[in-house]
Amino acid sequence: MERATVAAVAPPEVLEIGGWLVPLDDTSVGRAKSAVPLSHTPSFDALPQILAAFEARGLASSLRIADTPSLEDARNYLTEQGFHAYKPTLVKVGDVDRLAAFADGEVELMTTPDDGWASVFLGEGFDPQDGAQRVRVLKRSPDAVYAAVRKDGRTLAVGAASFGHGWGGIHGMRTLPAARGRGHAGAILAAFGREMQRRGIARVQLQVEEPNPARSLYRKAGFEAAWRYLYWVR
């Protein structure tokens, strides 16, 4: 799953060090620039080499660490090195068939996102600088599909879906504040589910920050929490 997650944000350089995946990027998107173990029982001997890889490229060190007991040694090492944890995030997995049947609605799917799609990330209710970074990262995702709900020529809600390593991934779900509560996000999720069915993909995953109220929508769409992680930075 972690290979699929990193591939979806397509950082310019990715290393594999001692059972850890190390994406190296200069954007604000955490998954594109945070080292992550490929299992929950990795080697901890690789951590100094991982930190050195960030330093050698002039990048701030960042890691994504699940809060499982098996990774306690990694968390202790990072604490000793002056790191702190923040932004608790849930990894959620779902069933594609259930997702595809979740909702109806008119959704436009694109292989290349247009200006209207990007405008939602830059609009009211979102940090425009972070939004521009997310547009940049999601646009470079290989073989992705982009979704938009529009009305009267205005784009109201968007999302992106990636495909790789046997997983479908859902990213960048955004709805303009004035258009929320009308089922647009649910329609996008279902459209992605149907596209995954068409491609023969049975497993779907997404990641959502713990305080995000969208968690209730994802739960209704059949997503269940697999684990929780935090970002570690200093």
N, C-alpha and C positions, 0 to 999 in steps of 0.2 A: 504494500500500500504506500509506503514512504517513497519508493521509486516513482510511483504514479503521481504522487503529490508534488514532488520536486520537478518531474518532467513537465507538469502542467504549467508551471511558472517559468520554465525554460531559462534559468540563470545562464549568464555567458560562460561560466566555468563551474564544473562540478567535480570534486575529488571523492574518492572512496578510500578511507583511512581506517584500518583496523575494525571493520564492521560498522563504520559510521559513514553516512552520506554527508558531504560538506559542500553545499551550494555557496557560491561566492558571487555576490552582487552588491550594488550600491544603492538599491531602491529602498523605499520604506516598507516594502511587503515582507513580513517576517519569514514566511515559508521560502522565499527566494534567497534568503541570506543567513539561514540558521542551520547549523549542523544538527543532525538527528540520527539516533541509532537505528540500524536496520532491524533490530530485535530488541526486546526488553531485557536481554541478558548479554550486552556487548562487553568487549574488552575496555577497561578503563585506562589501560596503558596508552591508548591512542590520544587521550585528551591533550597532553602537552603538544603533540604534533599538530593537532587540529587548531589549537590556539595560535601556534606559530604560523600556520598557513594563512590565517586571517591577517596577522601582523605583517607578514611578508608582502601582502598586497595592499597594505595601508587601509584595511577595513576593520571596523569594530567587530570584535568577537561576539557571536550570538549563537545560542543553542536552544533547541526545543527538547525538553526532557519530560517524559511522562512521570506522573507522581505515583508510580508503582514502587513497592518495596525493593524490587530487584535493582532499581536505579538509584538507591540511596547513596551508594559510594560515589557515583557521579555528582550528585547534588552536593555532597559533603566536600568533594574536591573543588567544585566551582565556588562554594561559599568561602573556602580557605583562600581562593585566588581573588577574592573581592567581588564576586558576582552576586547579583540578587535576582530573584524571580518575580515576574509580573505577567499580566495578561493571561489568566487561566482560560484555556480553550478546550472545547470538547471535540473529539473525533467521533463522528456519528456514521453509522452504516445502515443501509436500507436495501430493500428488495425492489428490483427494477420493475417487475410486473405490477406490484402494488403502487409504485410511484406513477407509472404510466396511466393508471386508472384513477388517480387521485382527484383530478379536477378537469373541467372543460374551460375553454376560453380561446379567443383569437390571439395567436402568438406568431410572430414572424421569426423564422430561423434564418441565420446568415452564416456564411463561412468567413466573411470579413466584416468586422463591426464598422458601422458608419458613424458620422458625426452625431446623429441623434442618440445613438447608443452611448457614446462617450459623454454626451451632455448630462446624463443623469448623474454620473460620478462627480460632475463639476457643479451641480446645481444646488439649490437650497437644501440645507440640512446636512451637507457633507463638507468635510475639509477639502477645499479645492486642490491644495498641494498634494495631499495624500491621494485624492481621487485621480489626479493626473498620473501619479506613479502607478496606481493600480490599472489604469487604462493601458499604460505602456507595457506592464507585465502581462496582462491578459491578452493583449493583441499579439504577443510573440508566442503564445501557446501553440504547439504544433497540432494540426488536425483538430482544432477546436470548433465548436459550434456556438454561436452567439444568439441570444434571444431578446426580443423586444416586444412590448405591448404598447401600441400607439392609439391615439384618439385625436381626430381632427388635426392630423399632422404633427402632433406633439408626442414625444416618447415619454411614457409614464413609468415604465418598469423594465429592468434588464437583468440579464444573467449570462453566465458562460458555462459551458460543459466541456470537459476534456475526456480523452479516451486513451488508455494505455496500461500496459502491464496487467490486463484482465479486469481493470476497474474503470467505471465511469466516475468522474468527479464533477462536483458542482461548485462554482466559484462566483464571486462578484455579484451576488444577488442584491439588487438595489431597487427601491421604489421611492419615487418622489413623495415627500411628506403629505402633500395634498391628495395624493392618489391612493393612500394606504387604506386597507380594510375593504377593498373591492374585489379581492380574489386574484389580482394580477400575478402575484408571486406564486400562488398555487398553480395557476395555469402554466407559468413558465416551468415550474418543477415537473409537471406532468408532460409537457412537451419534450423536455429533456429525457424523461423516462421512455417515451415512445421512440425517440432517436436512439437511445441505448438498446431498446428491443430490436430495432432495425439492424443494428450493428452486431447483434448476438451477445451483448454484454449483460450479465446477470447481477453483477455487484456494483453498488454505487456508494460513494462516500462523500462527505462534506465536513468542513470544520467551521465551528461557530464559537465566538467568544462567549464565555459563560453568562455574562449579564445581558446578552442580546435577546430581546423579546421574541425574535424570530424562532427561537428554540421551540415554542409551542406549535408553530406552523410545521416545522420539520418533524416534530413528534406525531402530529396528525397525518403527515405524509408517510409515516412508517419508519422513520429513522430512529435508531436506538444508539445510546452512547456506548462506545467501545472502550475508550479511556479518556483521561484528561491529561493535558500537558500544560506546562508553563514555559515562557521564554526566559532565558537566563542571559543577562547582560551585565556590564559593569561600567 
